[in-house]
């Protein structure tokens, strides 16, 4: 269970940095997340499997979303 929570927290942080277009190159992005570059690529692949339109923009050296998307994970009380 802790592993799943850790992965979700990484994805949330990735989403935040991608939205800000502030990931940097893959090496820097992985370092910011405190994960290996290999794990970064696996996480991006996972996000893409869930339909996240992620691309790397070489001009700004950041991953970006090519379409407007939202990401949310968790439960809330319905009223």
N, C-alpha and C positions, 0 to 999 in steps of 0.2 A: 504494500500500500504506500509506504513512504517513497518508493521509486516512482510510482505513478504521480504522486503529488509533486515530486521534484521535477518531473518532465513537464507537468502543466505549468509550474512556475517558470521554467525556462521558456516555454512557448509564450507565456504572457509577456516576459521581458523581451523576447525576440519581436513580438508584435509591436510593443511600444517603440523599440528602436527602429523598426522598419517604418512605422508611421511617421516618425521624426526624420526619416531618411538620414539616420545617424549611425548606421551599423559599421561603417568603414569596410575595408577589404576583409575577406573571409578570415584571415589570420587574426586581425584586430577584433573582429566580431566574436570569434571564438574565445579570445582572451577576455573580452568584456564579460562574457557569460560564464567564464571559468570552466570551459569544456574544451575538448580537443576539436581540431578542425574536422576530423572524421565524424565526430558526434554532431557537429554543427550541420554537416551535409546530410546526415541521417534525419535530423530534426526538420530541416528544410524539406526533405523528401516526404516526411510524414505530414507536414503542413500542406504540401501540395496535394497529397492523397486526400486531404480533407477540403480540397478545392481552393486553397489559398493561392491567388495569382501572384506568386513571388518571382521576381526577376532581379538580376544584378545589373545595375546601371553603372557602367564603367566611367561615364563622364563625371558623376558625383561620387564615385567609389562607395556605393551603398546599395544594399538590397532595397527594393521598393515594391509596393503593390501596384500592379498594372490596372487595377480596378478598385473602386471604393468597396471595402469589405468591413465587416465587424467580427470581433471575436469575443466570446463570453463563455466562461465555464463556471458552473456552480449552481447552487440551489437558492431559491428565494421564496419568501412567503407570499402566496397569492391572496389578494384581498379583493 
